[in-house]
Every structure is written in structure tokens, then in C-alpha cells.
Amino acid sequence: DPQPLRSVPPARHRNGPSCFNEWVAMCEYMEKMDALSCLSDGVWRLPPDAVLSAMHCVVRPSDLRAHRRNPNVPYPVRVVTDLTGSGVNDCFAKWRFRIGGATAAVRLFQRPDVTQLGGADVSKHFPSLPLGPSCQRVCWIRDPRSQSEWHGHGPPSSAWLRFHVARRKSGKRYPPYRRWTGVLLGFTLSPPFACAVTGEVGQFFAALGLHSVIFVDDVMVVCLSSPELRHDLHVIVS
């Protein structure tokens, strides 16, 4: 629950067009966040001091080019909350931190006769970590599923139209405003905090005799044999 250096002024920012252009990916993302319970229940009105940040769907240009060359190749979409545009990130001190990266991974191979390399990924690492109550005040979003008007580029997509036709038939309503209760992508202190947590996990791995290195939410482990690798990965995943 980091405290800002100065008060964060209230703000109201609308979601970006990419939230509508990538409607299927956005809905899948919100469903995953609902399953993790890392967002509060929706409310119909914002508190006066709330900071509402825009959401965006980010696609790497290289992934999009590959998809355009071959439409059968899917492209990953990352959803972020723009706390820079709403001024939140400027109100917090920057946390300096170190991470081993490639250099730490290379050191793993200094063991003699290393033949096995394995990896594991912490699924949804950031939002699985809790966000403190005072920080939640400046981390409000508007659920794109609550917006019945198209704000994307060009005419409404067929996926967006199908969603709202089904929503009207079911009578389901989405209260618009929600605050993050889990650590979010887009907050300036999310990477150092997430790395601090996984760094502690790495200390436990070392105490158990596992030869591993962690980069944010990715774990790399090396072993001398395939059975040893299977055992170590089982411990890591557990």
C-alpha cells in the first residue's frame, strides 16, 4: 500500500478506442480478472476523490504484422491501465531495484555437465498480488462491458454488436466503475513490487537446493538429468 508523495488530484479518463477494436480480447481479460477477484464489485457512481484511468489494449507491431501476413496466426493482446495519463504515476516515488536478467541465467550454466533446462511461468502474477486500500482510491477503471456506445475506430464490430444484443436479451447490467484490489499493469511500482515477491520465492528455491533464476514472473531452472528436472519443476509449480 505505497503512499503518494503528494495528493493525487481526481481525474476522469475514458477508455481508449483499442478497448473496442479488440473487443474479444478485452472481454476475455475482464472475465479472467473477475475469476481472480482482483477488481471490486461495480458501482454506479464514483466517489468525489476517485481517479478514473483509461484502459488500453496493446498489441506489438511485429505480432500484428505476422497476423496480417497470415490471418491464421493469432496475435497476443495485453490490457493495461494508463495511470501515467491520469497523473497517478507522477505522484509516487520511483523504487530502484535490480533484477538478474540474462546475466543471472548465464551463471546457471556454470555447473558442470548441465544438460536439462526447464521453465515455469507464474500465471497472472501482478493482479494476484494485493493492492492496499489507500492505493486503490487512485486505481479506478470503467468496465468496457458497461458502455453501450461504440467508441472504437470505424463502424461497430460484429463481436461488439453480438455482445450487446445478447446482453439486452439477458437483461444483464454491468455497473460501470470498479477499482483495482490487485496489483495492476500500468502502475509505476508494480514491477519492483512483483519482483520483490518473486525474489523472496527465489530464496526459498535456493534453500531447497534448486538452481534457478527468476525474471519477474518467469522461472528458469537447470538440472543434471531429466528426472531431476521433473522433480524440480514439480516443486516450483507446487
Backbone as CSV, one residue per row, in Angstrom:
resi,resn,N_x,N_y,N_z,CA_x,CA_y,CA_z,C_x,C_y,C_z
1,ASP,0.846,-1.192,0.000,0.000,0.000,0.000,0.883,1.245,0.000
2,PRO,1.584,1.533,-1.109,2.501,2.682,-1.134,1.747,3.999,-1.021
3,GLN,2.360,4.939,-0.331,1.743,6.255,-0.149,2.316,7.238,-1.177
4,PRO,1.469,8.059,-1.794,1.979,9.031,-2.773,2.785,10.128,-2.095
5,LEU,3.675,10.736,-2.857,4.462,11.851,-2.343,3.597,13.084,-2.123
6,ARG,2.556,13.204,-2.906,1.617,14.322,-2.798,0.235,13.798,-3.173
7,SER,-0.773,14.562,-2.860,-2.129,14.122,-3.147,-2.346,13.997,-4.654
8,VAL,-3.091,12.981,-5.020,-3.377,12.745,-6.436,-4.703,13.410,-6.768
9,PRO,-4.707,14.377,-7.684,-5.970,15.066,-7.985,-6.958,14.134,-8.666
10,PRO,-8.257,14.280,-8.386,-9.258,13.450,-9.062,-9.177,13.623,-10.579
11,ALA,-9.499,12.557,-11.299,-9.433,12.599,-12.759,-10.486,11.672,-13.334
12,ARG,-10.896,11.957,-14.542,-11.870,11.136,-15.265,-11.381,10.957,-16.694
13,HIS,-10.911,9.763,-17.019,-10.406,9.484,-18.363,-11.197,8.334,-18.970
14,ARG,-11.610,8.480,-20.209,-12.398,7.453,-20.880,-11.481,6.392,-21.479
15,ASN,-11.998,5.187,-21.616,-11.223,4.096,-22.189,-10.858,4.390,-23.642
16,GLY,-9.692,3.885,-24.037,-9.216,4.127,-25.380,-9.979,3.335,-26.428
17,PRO,-9.907,3.755,-27.696,-10.598,3.039,-28.776,-10.164,1.585,-28.905
18,SER,-8.930,1.282,-28.504,-8.432,-0.091,-28.635,-9.241,-1.073,-27.797
19,CYS,-9.878,-0.594,-26.720,-10.713,-1.483,-25.906,-11.894,-2.016,-26.707
20,PHE,-12.337,-1.244,-27.686,-13.460,-1.648,-28.526,-12.972,-2.338,-29.795
21,ASN,-11.839,-1.865,-30.324,-11.283,-2.516,-31.513,-10.892,-3.961,-31.228
22,GLU,-10.404,-4.236,-30.010,-10.007,-5.587,-29.598,-11.034,-6.132,-28.612
23,TRP,-12.287,-6.119,-29.017,-13.381,-6.402,-28.089,-13.312,-7.813,-27.504
24,VAL,-13.020,-8.797,-28.327,-12.990,-10.181,-27.840,-11.904,-10.342,-26.782
25,ALA,-10.704,-9.803,-27.062,-9.600,-9.899,-26.103,-9.927,-9.139,-24.820
26,MET,-10.580,-7.988,-24.952,-10.946,-7.207,-23.768,-11.925,-7.979,-22.893
27,CYS,-12.930,-8.592,-23.482,-13.911,-9.350,-22.698,-13.259,-10.550,-22.020
28,GLU,-12.377,-11.236,-22.731,-11.665,-12.371,-22.134,-10.828,-11.902,-20.945
29,TYR,-10.189,-10.753,-21.084,-9.367,-10.212,-19.998,-10.234,-9.897,-18.776
30,MET,-11.367,-9.233,-18.979,-12.219,-8.874,-17.851,-12.760,-10.119,-17.163
31,GLU,-13.076,-11.144,-17.929,-13.551,-12.395,-17.330,-12.462,-13.038,-16.480
32,LYS,-11.207,-12.974,-16.952,-10.100,-13.522,-16.158,-9.908,-12.730,-14.872
33,MET,-10.025,-11.407,-14.953,-9.878,-10.586,-13.752,-11.015,-10.863,-12.770
34,ASP,-12.223,-11.067,-13.291,-13.351,-11.412,-12.411,-13.088,-12.732,-11.692
35,ALA,-12.513,-13.701,-12.422,-12.234,-15.007,-11.812,-11.176,-14.889,-10.726
36,LEU,-10.251,-13.934,-10.853,-9.206,-13.730,-9.849,-9.677,-12.885,-8.673
37,SER,-10.836,-12.251,-8.810,-11.373,-11.358,-7.765,-10.388,-10.242,-7.433
38,CYS,-9.751,-9.687,-8.474,-8.777,-8.609,-8.254,-9.364,-7.242,-8.600
39,LEU,-10.680,-7.200,-8.834,-11.391,-5.949,-9.037,-12.582,-5.914,-8.090
40,SER,-12.898,-4.730,-7.586,-14.044,-4.593,-6.691,-15.340,-4.795,-7.467
41,ASP,-16.420,-5.001,-6.739,-17.731,-5.008,-7.372,-17.996,-3.639,-7.988
42,GLY,-18.771,-3.624,-9.055,-19.054,-2.366,-9.724,-19.989,-1.466,-8.932
43,VAL,-19.814,-0.164,-9.109,-20.718,0.828,-8.523,-21.170,1.755,-9.640
44,TRP,-22.292,2.435,-9.409,-22.869,3.282,-10.445,-22.332,4.705,-10.400
45,ARG,-21.767,5.100,-9.266,-21.205,6.455,-9.155,-19.828,6.396,-8.529
46,LEU,-18.959,7.275,-9.008,-17.607,7.353,-8.461,-17.591,8.221,-7.207
47,PRO,-16.735,7.883,-6.227,-16.513,8.816,-5.116,-15.908,10.117,-5.650
48,PRO,-16.145,11.236,-4.986,-15.655,12.528,-5.493,-14.138,12.578,-5.676
49,ASP,-13.393,11.849,-4.829,-11.933,11.924,-4.901,-11.320,10.817,-5.751
50,ALA,-12.127,10.049,-6.465,-11.609,8.911,-7.232,-10.825,9.379,-8.452
51,VAL,-9.828,8.576,-8.818,-9.066,8.805,-10.043,-9.426,7.685,-11.012
52,LEU,-10.083,8.049,-12.099,-10.519,7.088,-13.114,-9.534,7.133,-14.274
53,SER,-8.848,6.004,-14.509,-7.836,5.934,-15.564,-8.376,5.180,-16.768
54,ALA,-7.836,5.500,-17.915,-8.236,4.839,-19.152,-7.601,3.465,-19.252
55,MET,-8.286,2.565,-19.927,-7.748,1.257,-20.244,-7.417,1.214,-21.735
56,HIS,-6.372,0.446,-22.063,-5.949,0.310,-23.450,-5.576,-1.141,-23.723
57,CYS,-5.793,-1.575,-24.949,-5.316,-2.874,-25.423,-4.067,-2.636,-26.255
58,VAL,-2.967,-3.264,-25.856,-1.678,-3.031,-26.500,-1.296,-4.264,-27.306
59,VAL,-0.930,-4.038,-28.561,-0.506,-5.106,-29.460,0.864,-4.748,-30.014
60,ARG,1.793,-5.686,-29.976,3.106,-5.440,-30.556,2.990,-5.339,-32.076
61,PRO,3.625,-4.339,-32.675,3.552,-4.204,-34.144,4.025,-5.455,-34.883
62,SER,5.061,-6.118,-34.358,5.573,-7.320,-35.024,4.533,-8.441,-35.011
63,ASP,3.794,-8.571,-33.895,2.746,-9.590,-33.825,1.615,-9.274,-34.803
64,LEU,1.288,-7.992,-34.923,0.213,-7.601,-35.836,0.623,-7.820,-37.293
65,ARG,1.891,-7.532,-37.606,2.364,-7.766,-38.968,2.323,-9.246,-39.321
66,ALA,2.713,-10.091,-38.359,2.676,-11.540,-38.599,1.249,-12.010,-38.832
67,HIS,0.300,-11.438,-38.091,-1.103,-11.815,-38.254,-1.629,-11.365,-39.614
68,ARG,-1.201,-10.201,-40.056,-1.669,-9.708,-41.353,-1.100,-10.541,-42.497
69,ARG,0.121,-11.025,-42.317,0.693,-11.896,-43.344,-0.037,-13.228,-43.395
70,ASN,-0.424,-13.718,-42.211,-1.131,-14.993,-42.128,-2.231,-14.863,-41.080
71,PRO,-3.477,-14.651,-41.500,-4.574,-14.455,-40.534,-4.782,-15.633,-39.592
72,ASN,-4.223,-16.795,-39.901,-4.352,-17.948,-39.007,-3.433,-17.850,-37.789
73,VAL,-2.489,-16.906,-37.823,-1.563,-16.700,-36.705,-2.191,-15.702,-35.735
74,PRO,-2.572,-16.124,-34.525,-3.170,-15.167,-33.575,-2.125,-14.207,-33.041
75,TYR,-2.570,-13.049,-32.618,-1.644,-12.086,-32.014,-2.079,-11.817,-30.573
76,PRO,-1.110,-11.808,-29.647,-1.453,-11.567,-28.238,-1.820,-10.105,-28.002
77,VAL,-2.769,-9.897,-27.103,-3.220,-8.557,-26.728,-3.004,-8.391,-25.228
78,ARG,-2.331,-7.318,-24.858,-2.106,-7.024,-23.436,-2.957,-5.821,-23.048
79,VAL,-3.684,-5.955,-21.957,-4.552,-4.876,-21.481,-3.862,-4.169,-20.316
80,VAL,-3.765,-2.846,-20.420,-3.102,-2.058,-19.378,-4.030,-0.928,-18.945
81,THR,-3.795,-0.465,-17.717,-4.486,0.706,-17.188,-3.516,1.873,-17.208
82,ASP,-3.899,2.970,-17.827,-2.990,4.097,-18.069,-2.963,5.033,-16.863
83,LEU,-2.162,4.682,-15.875,-2.020,5.542,-14.704,-1.044,6.693,-14.943
84,THR,-0.333,6.653,-16.057,0.502,7.798,-16.426,-0.360,8.922,-16.976
85,GLY,-1.290,8.587,-17.864,-2.166,9.601,-18.441,-3.050,10.279,-17.416
86,SER,-3.425,9.564,-16.369,-4.268,10.149,-15.324,-3.465,10.853,-14.241
87,GLY,-2.129,10.846,-14.364,-1.277,11.575,-13.424,-0.924,10.828,-12.159
88,VAL,-1.368,9.584,-12.018,-1.117,8.838,-10.786,0.369,8.511,-10.635
89,ASN,0.988,8.008,-11.684,2.379,7.562,-11.579,3.330,8.685,-11.184
90,ASP,3.041,9.914,-11.583,3.920,11.036,-11.247,3.881,11.383,-9.767
91,CYS,2.884,10.894,-9.042,2.738,11.254,-7.626,3.409,10.256,-6.691
92,PHE,4.023,9.205,-7.251,4.681,8.199,-6.415,6.187,8.206,-6.646
93,ALA,6.927,7.935,-5.572,8.382,7.843,-5.690,8.757,6.617,-6.510
94,LYS,9.832,6.732,-7.262,10.307,5.600,-8.052,11.106,4.662,-7.149
95,TRP,10.847,3.385,-7.226,11.572,2.384,-6.442,12.677,1.807,-7.311
96,ARG,13.916,2.053,-6.930,15.045,1.469,-7.647,15.193,0.006,-7.232
97,PHE,15.400,-0.861,-8.214,15.563,-2.273,-7.899,16.401,-2.927,-8.975
98,ARG,17.001,-4.042,-8.621,17.822,-4.798,-9.559,17.160,-6.136,-9.855
99,ILE,17.418,-6.610,-11.050,16.920,-7.921,-11.434,18.010,-8.599,-12.255
100,GLY,18.170,-9.907,-12.035,19.309,-10.603,-12.620,19.317,-10.637,-14.133
101,GLY,18.181,-10.918,-14.747,18.105,-10.947,-16.196,18.972,-12.020,-16.821
102,ALA,19.468,-11.719,-18.026,20.232,-12.710,-18.792,21.529,-13.094,-18.087
103,THR,22.164,-12.154,-17.405,23.432,-12.450,-16.727,23.247,-13.521,-15.661
104,ALA,22.172,-13.412,-14.903,21.901,-14.412,-13.873,21.589,-15.766,-14.499
105,ALA,20.914,-15.758,-15.644,20.605,-17.019,-16.312,21.874,-17.699,-16.817
106,VAL,22.801,-16.921,-17.353,24.058,-17.492,-17.862,24.841,-18.160,-16.738
107,ARG,24.790,-17.580,-15.554,25.540,-18.157,-14.428,25.048,-19.552,-14.074
108,LEU,23.777,-19.844,-14.389,23.259,-21.180,-14.088,24.023,-22.263,-14.837
109,PHE,24.557,-21.922,-15.994,25.207,-22.929,-16.835,26.663,-23.159,-16.443
110,GLN,27.134,-22.528,-15.378,28.495,-22.757,-14.908,28.620,-24.052,-14.122
111,ARG,27.477,-24.693,-13.819,27.551,-26.016,-13.190,28.070,-27.020,-14.210
112,PRO,28.883,-27.941,-13.793,29.401,-28.929,-14.748,28.320,-29.911,-15.186
113,ASP,28.376,-30.280,-16.462,27.517,-31.329,-17.029,26.024,-30.979,-17.001
114,VAL,25.687,-29.704,-17.022,24.284,-29.327,-17.087,23.732,-29.717,-18.451
115,THR,22.645,-30.482,-18.465,22.057,-30.921,-19.727,20.573,-30.594,-19.830
116,GLN,19.935,-30.241,-18.738,18.492,-30.052,-18.743,18.132,-28.616,-18.365
117,LEU,17.243,-28.044,-19.134,16.776,-26.679,-18.899,15.253,-26.679,-18.915
118,GLY,14.646,-26.088,-17.904,13.191,-26.025,-17.837,12.730,-24.655,-17.372
119,GLY,11.445,-24.406,-17.528,10.909,-23.112,-17.127,9.465,-23.213,-16.684
120,ALA,9.048,-22.250,-15.909,7.660,-22.145,-15.454,7.300,-20.667,-15.396
121,ASP,6.028,-20.389,-15.508,5.537,-19.018,-15.522,4.468,-18.868,-14.448
122,VAL,4.548,-17.784,-13.677,3.524,-17.503,-12.675,2.338,-16.861,-13.388
123,SER,1.251,-17.572,-13.483,0.098,-17.075,-14.222,-0.554,-15.900,-13.486
124,LYS,-0.790,-14.815,-14.232,-1.449,-13.618,-13.705,-0.795,-13.161,-12.401
125,HIS,0.522,-13.022,-12.444,1.281,-12.707,-11.231,0.893,-11.346,-10.653
126,PHE,0.869,-10.302,-11.484,0.596,-8.961,-10.968,-0.765,-8.877,-10.279
127,PRO,-1.880,-9.189,-10.973,-3.183,-8.999,-10.317,-3.444,-9.961,-9.172
128,SER,-2.641,-11.028,-9.058,-2.814,-11.943,-7.930,-2.253,-11.366,-6.635
129,LEU,-1.438,-10.311,-6.725,-0.877,-9.662,-5.541,-1.835,-8.578,-5.057
130,PRO,-1.977,-8.412,-3.748,-2.979,-7.473,-3.237,-2.510,-6.018,-3.302
131,LEU,-3.458,-5.136,-3.549,-3.210,-3.696,-3.547,-3.884,-3.093,-2.321
132,GLY,-3.159,-2.246,-1.599,-3.663,-1.683,-0.357,-4.812,-0.705,-0.563
133,PRO,-5.583,-0.449,0.500,-6.814,0.357,0.375,-6.573,1.799,-0.049
134,SER,-5.506,2.443,0.431,-5.306,3.842,0.045,-4.874,3.953,-1.411
135,CYS,-4.141,2.961,-1.884,-3.720,2.968,-3.282,-4.889,2.645,-4.209
136,GLN,-5.828,1.858,-3.724,-6.999,1.530,-4.538,-7.800,2.779,-4.911
137,ARG,-7.730,3.808,-4.072,-8.519,5.025,-4.322,-8.136,5.679,-5.641
138,VAL,-6.893,5.510,-6.054,-6.428,6.153,-7.288,-6.335,5.157,-8.434
139,CYS,-6.976,4.006,-8.292,-6.880,2.951,-9.314,-8.267,2.495,-9.755
140,TRP,-9.097,3.441,-10.160,-10.434,3.135,-10.666,-10.404,2.968,-12.182
141,ILE,-11.265,2.091,-12.689,-11.440,1.926,-14.124,-12.931,1.868,-14.430
142,ARG,-13.249,2.031,-15.704,-14.627,1.820,-16.152,-14.661,0.513,-16.935
143,ASP,-15.520,-0.403,-16.514,-15.664,-1.685,-17.185,-16.178,-1.434,-18.601
144,PRO,-15.391,-1.783,-19.633,-15.847,-1.508,-21.009,-17.165,-2.198,-21.346
145,ARG,-17.472,-3.294,-20.679,-18.715,-4.013,-20.970,-19.950,-3.231,-20.555
146,SER,-19.759,-2.194,-19.723,-20.892,-1.387,-19.279,-21.248,-0.299,-20.280
147,GLN,-20.390,-0.062,-21.253,-20.595,1.030,-22.199,-21.392,0.541,-23.404
148,SER,-22.566,1.114,-23.585,-23.452,0.683,-24.672,-23.231,1.468,-25.962
149,GLU,-22.292,2.409,-25.954,-21.967,3.160,-27.157,-20.600,2.732,-27.677
150,TRP,-20.506,2.641,-29.000,-19.263,2.237,-29.650,-18.284,3.407,-29.649
151,HIS,-17.057,3.171,-29.169,-16.027,4.205,-29.151,-14.761,3.751,-29.872
152,GLY,-14.889,2.734,-30.723,-13.732,2.264,-31.472,-13.596,2.982,-32.800
153,HIS,-12.633,2.530,-33.583,-12.409,3.111,-34.903,-13.342,2.450,-35.919
154,GLY,-13.936,3.257,-36.788,-14.799,2.710,-37.814,-16.149,2.289,-37.263
155,PRO,-16.902,1.515,-38.031,-18.221,1.053,-37.570,-18.076,-0.007,-36.493
156,PRO,-19.121,-0.230,-35.690,-19.053,-1.262,-34.637,-18.742,-2.635,-35.224
157,SER,-17.910,-3.375,-34.522,-17.538,-4.714,-34.983,-18.684,-5.681,-34.733
158,SER,-18.661,-6.791,-35.457,-19.694,-7.808,-35.274,-19.631,-8.409,-33.873
159,ALA,-18.409,-8.561,-33.319,-18.271,-9.124,-31.969,-18.902,-8.198,-30.937
160,TRP,-18.694,-6.887,-31.094,-19.277,-5.918,-30.159,-20.793,-5.923,-30.264
161,LEU,-21.322,-5.979,-31.491,-22.772,-5.988,-31.689,-23.399,-7.245,-31.103
162,ARG,-22.753,-8.401,-31.321,-23.293,-9.648,-30.769,-23.330,-9.606,-29.254
163,PHE,-22.276,-9.058,-28.653,-22.220,-8.971,-27.189,-23.390,-8.161,-26.651
164,HIS,-23.679,-7.014,-27.241,-24.707,-6.146,-26.689,-26.106,-6.644,-27.025
165,VAL,-26.262,-7.334,-28.138,-27.551,-7.960,-28.409,-27.838,-9.029,-27.355
166,ALA,-26.832,-9.863,-27.067,-27.005,-10.902,-26.044,-27.227,-10.292,-24.667
167,ARG,-26.522,-9.188,-24.372,-26.690,-8.539,-23.062,-28.109,-7.999,-22.896
168,ARG,-28.652,-7.386,-23.949,-30.016,-6.853,-23.855,-31.036,-7.977,-23.694
169,LYS,-30.817,-9.086,-24.387,-31.755,-10.207,-24.273,-31.731,-10.814,-22.871
170,SER,-30.520,-10.890,-22.279,-30.395,-11.496,-20.949,-30.804,-10.543,-19.836
171,GLY,-30.811,-9.247,-20.133,-31.140,-8.260,-19.109,-30.002,-7.995,-18.136
172,LYS,-28.793,-8.528,-18.427,-27.665,-8.346,-17.518,-27.127,-6.932,-17.631
173,ARG,-26.821,-6.347,-16.491,-26.259,-4.995,-16.460,-24.914,-5.017,-15.749
174,TYR,-24.003,-4.207,-16.245,-22.668,-4.096,-15.663,-22.519,-2.718,-15.039
175,PRO,-22.496,-2.625,-13.691,-22.186,-1.321,-13.086,-20.828,-0.832,-13.605
176,PRO,-20.723,0.423,-13.978,-19.552,0.849,-14.738,-18.232,0.943,-13.984
177,TYR,-18.248,1.399,-12.742,-16.997,1.792,-12.094,-16.495,0.727,-11.121
178,ARG,-15.219,0.388,-11.277,-14.604,-0.617,-10.416,-13.199,-0.160,-10.059
179,ARG,-12.742,-0.575,-8.896,-11.368,-0.229,-8.506,-10.540,-1.508,-8.397
180,TRP,-9.281,-1.350,-8.693,-8.365,-2.477,-8.594,-8.115,-2.821,-7.127
181,THR,-8.228,-4.104,-6.801,-7.830,-4.605,-5.484,-6.587,-5.476,-5.598
182,GLY,-6.141,-5.716,-6.833,-4.892,-6.422,-7.091,-3.934,-5.497,-7.827
183,VAL,-2.670,-5.823,-7.791,-1.649,-5.000,-8.448,-1.888,-5.018,-9.961
184,LEU,-1.815,-3.859,-10.580,-2.227,-3.723,-11.967,-1.067,-3.375,-12.892
185,LEU,-1.172,-3.836,-14.136,-0.240,-3.422,-15.180,-0.495,-1.956,-15.511
186,GLY,0.567,-1.166,-15.522,0.440,0.255,-15.800,0.786,1.130,-14.621
187,PHE,0.853,0.537,-13.420,1.251,1.288,-12.224,2.764,1.251,-12.110
188,THR,3.380,2.398,-11.858,4.838,2.512,-11.889,5.547,1.611,-10.878
189,LEU,4.881,1.275,-9.767,5.520,0.473,-8.731,5.186,-1.018,-8.829
190,SER,4.409,-1.400,-9.816,4.048,-2.818,-9.953,5.254,-3.713,-10.228
191,PRO,6.139,-3.368,-11.188,7.289,-4.263,-11.443,8.203,-4.458,-10.235
192,PRO,8.640,-3.395,-9.522,9.512,-3.659,-8.376,8.831,-4.450,-7.272
193,PHE,7.526,-4.201,-7.048,6.835,-4.952,-6.008,6.700,-6.412,-6.401
194,ALA,6.337,-6.674,-7.654,6.208,-8.055,-8.121,7.549,-8.775,-8.067
195,CYS,8.611,-8.072,-8.418,9.945,-8.683,-8.376,10.399,-8.943,-6.935
196,ALA,9.992,-8.073,-6.011,10.341,-8.304,-4.609,9.700,-9.582,-4.104
197,VAL,8.461,-9.831,-4.520,7.765,-11.044,-4.082,8.427,-12.279,-4.676
198,THR,8.651,-12.269,-5.984,9.272,-13.438,-6.605,10.718,-13.598,-6.157
199,GLY,11.374,-12.495,-5.781,12.724,-12.614,-5.233,12.743,-13.413,-3.943
200,GLU,11.720,-13.200,-3.105,11.615,-13.986,-1.881,11.344,-15.453,-2.200
201,VAL,10.512,-15.698,-3.213,10.261,-17.078,-3.642,11.568,-17.725,-4.097
202,GLY,12.384,-16.957,-4.815,13.677,-17.481,-5.264,14.586,-17.873,-4.118
203,GLN,14.499,-17.144,-3.008,15.302,-17.504,-1.838,14.879,-18.868,-1.284
204,PHE,13.580,-19.144,-1.308,13.103,-20.459,-0.871,13.599,-21.554,-1.813
205,PHE,13.581,-21.279,-3.120,14.086,-22.268,-4.078,15.547,-22.584,-3.789
206,ALA,16.335,-21.536,-3.518,17.751,-21.741,-3.227,17.929,-22.562,-1.953
207,ALA,17.096,-22.290,-0.945,17.192,-23.043,0.307,16.844,-24.512,0.101
208,LEU,16.002,-24.805,-0.901,15.629,-26.182,-1.202,16.625,-26.863,-2.139
209,GLY,17.674,-26.114,-2.522,18.691,-26.696,-3.382,18.393,-26.620,-4.862
210,LEU,17.407,-25.839,-5.260,17.072,-25.680,-6.668,17.970,-24.612,-7.292
211,HIS,18.468,-24.886,-8.475,19.321,-23.933,-9.192,18.439,-23.205,-10.204
212,SER,17.970,-22.023,-9.815,17.003,-21.317,-10.644,17.295,-19.833,-10.659
213,VAL,16.666,-19.157,-11.607,16.698,-17.700,-11.666,15.298,-17.251,-12.048
214,ILE,14.853,-16.130,-11.463,13.502,-15.630,-11.699,13.587,-14.251,-12.329
215,PHE,12.818,-14.056,-13.402,12.699,-12.748,-14.040,11.231,-12.341,-13.975
216,VAL,10.893,-11.506,-13.011,9.538,-11.030,-12.733,8.625,-12.227,-12.426
217,ASP,8.033,-12.850,-13.465,7.119,-13.969,-13.219,7.535,-15.227,-13.971
218,ASP,8.755,-15.239,-14.484,9.275,-16.409,-15.200,10.392,-17.060,-14.400
219,VAL,10.346,-18.374,-14.299,11.354,-19.131,-13.556,12.104,-20.034,-14.526
220,MET,13.446,-19.952,-14.503,14.287,-20.850,-15.281,15.083,-21.716,-14.320
221,VAL,15.148,-23.016,-14.607,15.855,-23.948,-13.733,16.703,-24.869,-14.595
222,VAL,17.903,-25.191,-14.125,18.776,-26.128,-14.829,19.073,-27.316,-13.923
223,CYS,19.237,-28.480,-14.542,19.480,-29.712,-13.798,20.446,-30.597,-14.575
224,LEU,20.910,-31.653,-13.889,21.864,-32.578,-14.494,21.186,-33.728,-15.205
225,SER,19.919,-33.979,-14.908,19.235,-35.115,-15.519,17.765,-34.798,-15.698
226,SER,17.106,-35.538,-16.559,15.681,-35.322,-16.805,14.828,-35.623,-15.571
227,PRO,15.071,-36.719,-14.837,14.284,-36.943,-13.617,14.445,-35.822,-12.592
228,GLU,15.662,-35.293,-12.469,15.881,-34.180,-11.531,15.106,-32.942,-11.980
229,LEU,15.085,-32.716,-13.290,14.355,-31.566,-13.800,12.856,-31.701,-13.521
230,ARG,12.303,-32.878,-13.760,10.886,-33.091,-13.478,10.571,-32.857,-12.013
231,HIS,11.467,-33.327,-11.136,11.265,-33.131,-9.697,11.298,-31.655,-9.344
232,ASP,12.296,-30.936,-9.861,12.439,-29.526,-9.502,11.272,-28.690,-10.037
233,LEU,10.839,-28.988,-11.256,9.698,-28.251,-11.793,8.422,-28.518,-10.991
234,HIS,8.298,-29.769,-10.508,7.138,-30.085,-9.676,7.186,-29.262,-8.390
235,VAL,8.355,-29.130,-7.794,8.486,-28.315,-6.573,8.165,-26.859,-6.875
236,ILE,8.680,-26.336,-7.998,8.457,-24.944,-8.360,6.973,-24.674,-8.581
237,VAL,6.320,-25.518,-9.353,4.903,-25.310,-9.627,4.080,-25.453,-8.351
238,SER,4.465,-26.391,-7.484,3.749,-26.551,-6.211,3.854,-25.298,-5.361
